[in-house]
Amino acid sequence: MQQLELEWLPTWSLMWQRDDPYHQPLDRAFLNSKTGEVIWMMVDERKDDQDTEEILDPAEDFLREKGKEPTEWEEVRPLHHGEHHEIFREFLATLPGHVSGQCNNASIGGFLGDLEKYFDPEDAARIGKDWNSFHEQALQRRAEEWLRERGVAVAWT
């Protein structure tokens, strides 16, 4: 298994915070699993005279333009929107039952914005911090699993 030291913040954290379909096709990330190098492909916002086909630049052409051999690179796809909600539900399960029950159908942003409805300000701030920590750890686990499936063991820096 290939051993790589990779920088979690900001590169990998941002990569795994992306939410499909909400960040596609605006940004794409590619990994060279031999070197650990990451390249971002940012696609310009749609112009009125462009259609969808023109926006989705082929990754192979993009990598060649960067002087990279496309066969050495793999796209790191964003998590599906449902996977982000799965992480959120896992976090809710750590909270008192009366709170998690009321929030089960809430959006992540809605819940975090309404914490003071359920908690005093000090507890609300702590729970917000707990969410951030829980979320980052869950994303790291998913990233590690994705890398392991590709024969890469990671040490985060």
N, C-alpha and C positions, 0 to 999 in steps of 0.2 A: 504494500500500500504506500502510495506517495505521501510524504509528510510535508505540509506547508504551514508557514506562519502567515496568517492573513490579518489584516486590520479590520476589526469589527466596526469601529466608529471612524469615519462616517460611512465608508463605502458599503460594507456588507449590511449594516443596519438599514441604510436607505434602500438597498436592493431588495431586502425582504419586507420592508414596509409598503412597498408598492402594492397596489390593489387592482387586480384584474376584474373587470374590464376598465376600471376608471383611469389607469395610467397607461393603457395601451391605446393607440400605438405611439404615444408621445415619447416614451423612453424605453430603450432596450439595453440590457447589459449582457456582456459576453465574458466568459472565463476561459483562460488558458490553464487547464488543470495541471500542466507540467511546471509552469512557472508561477502560477497564482495571480498573474496579471489580469486586471479587469479593464475592459473598454466599454464606455457608454456610447450608445448611439442615440442622439437626441434628434427627433424628427420635428421639423418646423411645423408650426400650427398651420392648419388648412387655410389656403388662400382660395378666394371665390372661384378662381379659374382652374383649380386642381380638383381632380376626383380622388376617391379613396385609393385607387391603384397607384397613383403617383406619390401618395404620402408614404406608403409602405415600401420604402427603399429596401431592395433585397440585401439581407445581411451579408451575403457572400461578396457583393460588390463593395459594400461599406468596408468590410475587413480588408479586401484587396487594396482599396484606396488608402488605407492606413498602413499598407506594407505588410500585412499579416496573412498567413496561410489559413484560409477558412477551415480546413479540416482539423486544425489544432484548437479551435474555439467552439465553445458550446454556449448557447443562450441560457441565461439564468432567468427563467420565467417568473413573473410576479405571482404571489399567492393569489388564489381566487378569493373573491370577496367573501364567500362562505367560510373559507379557512380563517379569515380574520375574525369573523363572528364566532367561530368555534373557539378561538383563543379567548375571546371576550366571555363566552359562556363558561369556560373553564375558570376564568377569574371570578365571575359572579358566584360560582360554586364555593369559593373561599370566603364569601361574605355571609353575614347572618341571614337566615332563611327569609325573614320578612322583607329584607332589602332585595335579595336576589330574585325573589318571586315577583316583586313589583317591577323589576328592571329587565326581566328576561327578554322582552320584546323591544327594549330600547336600543337605539343606535349607540355606538360607542361614544361618539361626541355628545349626544344628548344626555347620556348617563353621566359622563364626566362633568358636563355643564350644570347638572342638577344635583350634584353630591350633597349640597347643603340642604336640600329638601329632606334628606334622610339622615344626615349626620350634623353634629355641631361643626363649626368652621375648622377647628383643630383636627378632628377626625377626618373631615372631608379632605383636608390638605394631605394627611397621611395616606388616605386611601388613593388619592391621585398619584402620589409617589409610588405606592405599592403597585398600582396598575402599570406605571411606566416600567418598573423593574420586572414585573411578571411578564409583560409584553415583550421586552427585550430578550428575556431568558427563553421564552417560547419561540421567538424568531430564531435565536441562536440554535436551539435544538433542531428546528426544521432545516436550517442551513447545514448543520453538521450531518444530519441524516442524508440530505441531498448530496453533499460532498462524498460521504461514505459510499453511497450507491455508485459513485463515479471513481472509486478507488483512491479517495483523498482523505487522509486524516488531518485534522486542522488543530492548530494551536493559535488562539486569538491573541492579538497584540493590541 
